[in-house]
């Protein structure tokens, strides 16, 4: 799933196209896209693509949700398909804190927050064939089921206490 504002650089259309490409071999593959606004050109393109390619049962689209944590129970992995360099990537850490591994573009923040095979995987989302190959690999090798401690990794690494302790240690090292 992708839980983000509907924008070209967020990659929702890439995920929808990948679902279309893989569903002949994986009939149960589905995606959940949560975001908005719906009145923009990109959102309209996305919704039209889903309708025109008969993906309505495979790609569910919902507006922004105030109780987003409840929707994490509906997905197996979270996707961060940013095509540009992303900063820290709060949604990546949020997904991991909810126990969901993340498939992300390795540009910027995700390259520092995701550990390949521990809390998620990397794929160049600008290369559609690579996205399909990686999703196929994850489905065929059942790698998703092997991600046992994603939440533990996120809590140990990104809890407020540990982040503050890390900053204080860095400052102390600079002053010593």
N, C-alpha and C positions, 0 to 999 in steps of 0.2 A: 504494500500500500504506500501511497504518497499522501501525506497530510500537509498541504502547503497551499499558499496562494496560487491561483491559476495564472501561470505566466510561462512563456516559451522557455525561459531558462530553467524552470523547475522540472521540465521533462515528463509531464503527465502523458503527453501524446506519444512519446517514445515508449513508455510502459504499455499503453493501450495497443500500440502496434506490435510490441513483443508478445503480448498475450494472444493477439490474433495469429501471429506466426507460429506460436507453440501449441495452440489448443487442439490441433489435429492429432498430435501425439500425446497430449496431456489434457484430456477432456475436462478435468476438474480444476484446471488452473483458473484463477480469478484474481482480480485486482480491485482494491478499494481506494478511491480518490476522494479526499475530503478537502474542500477549500472554497474559494470564490475569488472575486465576484463572478457572477454568471453573465453579466451584460457586456463583457469585453470581447474583442474579436477572437482572442485565443480560446477563451472558454467556449465560444460558439463553434469554433473550428473543432475543438475537442469533442463536444457533444454531438456535432454532425458526424464526425468520423465514427464515433461509437454506434450511432444509429445506422449509418450507411453501410457499415461493415458487420452488422448484426452482432454486436458485442454487448448488447444491453444486459444479457444474463451473465456475461463474463467480466465486465468492467462496471462496477457500481460507482456512481458519482453522487456525493452528498454535499450539502452546503456546510460551511464552517460550523463546528460543534463546540458548545461550551463545556461538554463533558468528554473531551477527546480521549481521556484515559480509558474509557469504556470500549472504545473502538479498537484499541490495540489487541484486545482479546480476539478480534475477528481476523487478524492477519498473522501470517507466519514470519514474514520479513518486512522490514521497512525499507523503502527505496529513497535514496537522496540522489536524484538524477540532475543536479545542478550542472549546467554546461559551462558556467564560468567559475572562476576561483571563488570558493566560498570562505567566509571568515571562520569563526569558531564552529558554526553549525550546531546551534542549540537543538534543532530537531533530531540530529543524529544522536546526541547524548540523551535526549528525552526518550527516543525509541529504545536505546540500550537500557535506560533506567526502567523501562516497562518490560524488559526482558526479551526484546526483539532484536535479532541481529540485523545489521544494516548493509545493504548493497549500495555502494556509493562511488561516485567519481573521485579519484584520488587527488583532486586539486584542492589545495588549501587546507582548511580545518580538518576535514575527514581523514586526511593522511596522517594527522597527529592524534586523532581521537579514536580511530578504529585500528584494532590489531587484526590483521588478516588471519582468518580461521579461528579467532577467539571471540571477537565481538562483531564480525562481519566480513565483507569481502569488497574488493575493488574491481571496477570495470570502467573502461573509457566509454562513457555514455554518448560520446559524439560518434562512436562507431557502432551502428545498429547491429551489425552481425556479431560484434563482441558481446553486446547486451544479451542477444538471443542465446549465444553460446554459453555464457555464464549462467543464465537462468536455467538452461537445459542441464548444465552440469550440476547445479544445485538440486534440481529435481531428480535427476537420475542417480546421483550418488547419495541422496538423502542427507546431504550435509546440514540441512536446516535442523534436523532432529538431533544432530550431534552438538549443537550449540547449547550447552547445559548451564553455563554460568555467565551469560551476558549481563544480567542485572547485577550480579556480584562484582563483575569487572567495573561496571559503570559506577556503582556505589563506592567501591574502593578507590577508584581513580578520580571521580568528579564530585564527590561529596563536598559540601562547603568546608567542612572541617579539614579535609585533606588538601583542598586547594589553598586555603588560607595558610596551613602549615607549610606547604610547598613554597608559597610566596615569602613567608617569613624566613625560611631556610635560605632562599635565594638572596634575599636582602642581607641576611647575616653573613653569608659567604662573600658578598661584595664588600662589606664593611670590614671584614677580618683581614 
